[in-house]
Amino acid sequence: MCITSDSQAQEQEAIQMMKLAMWCLQIDCKRRPKMSEVVKVLEGSISVETDIDHNFVVTNPPSFSAPRIVVMSAPPLASEVSGPR
C-alpha cells in the first residue's frame, strides 16, 4: 500500500478537525474555545488545545424547572376588532 504525502496531509488535517470538534464539545463551557480561536485554528494561526477532556457524556444533567409562562394582555387594535373594510 502506497501512501502519498498528499493523503498523509489530508489525514493530518482531518485529525486536526476532529480535535477541534472535541475541543468545542467540552462539557465545561469555560474549557471550550472562543469563536475567534476556532477561526484561528481553521486559518492555521494557532494549534488546537491539547488538554481536552474526552468525556462528552453528562452523567448528572442539570435539572431545569418548568418554564414560567407570562401572559401579557393588551387591548386589541381597532383594525383587529373592526375587520377589513
N, C-alpha and C positions, 0 to 999 in steps of 0.2 A: 504494500500500500504506500503510495507516494503522497506525501502531504506538502503542498506548496506553501511558500511564505505568505501568499495572499490568503489562503484558507486559515493559516495559523493566526494571521492578523484579525480575520473575521471572528475566529473563535475567541481571541482575547477581548475583542470589542463586545461580543455577546456576554462574556463573563463579567465585564465591567458594568454592562447594563443591568445584569441580574443583581450584582452587588449594589448598584444604585437603587434598584427597586426594593431590595431588602432594607436598605438604609431608610427609605421613605416609609416603610411599613412597620417601623418600630412602634411597639405598644405605647411606650412613654413618649408623648408628643414632644417633650423637651429634647429628646435624642434624635428627632427627625431633622433633616436638613431644611434650611430656608429655601424658598424657590430660587433665590439668586444663586445659592450654592449648587442646586440641581442644574441650573443653566451653565454654570462654570464647569461642572463635571462634563456635561454634554459637549461643551466647547473644547474641553481638554485642558483648561486652565488650572484646575485643581484635581486631586485624586479623591476617590471615594473613601469615606471614613472606614477604618479597618476594625474599630471596636464596635461591632454590630451584635446586638442581642438576637440570636437565631430562634428565639421562642416567639412565634407570631400568634399564639393562641391565648386568648384571655381566659384564665381559669376562674376568675371571680369578676364577672361582668358587673359594672356599676348598676345599682338599682335606680331606676328612674320612676319618679312619682307620676301619677296621671296628670296630663296637661290640664291647666286651668283654662276654662272657657270663659272668655269675657264677651258679654253681649252688650253692644252699644247701640242704642236706638236713636234715630234722628227722624224728625218729621219728613214724610215723603215730599219730593219736589212736586211743584204744580204740574209739570209736564208728565210725571208718572201717574198722577191721580186723574187728570183730565183725559189722557189718551191722545192719540193723533188727531189732528184737525184737518 
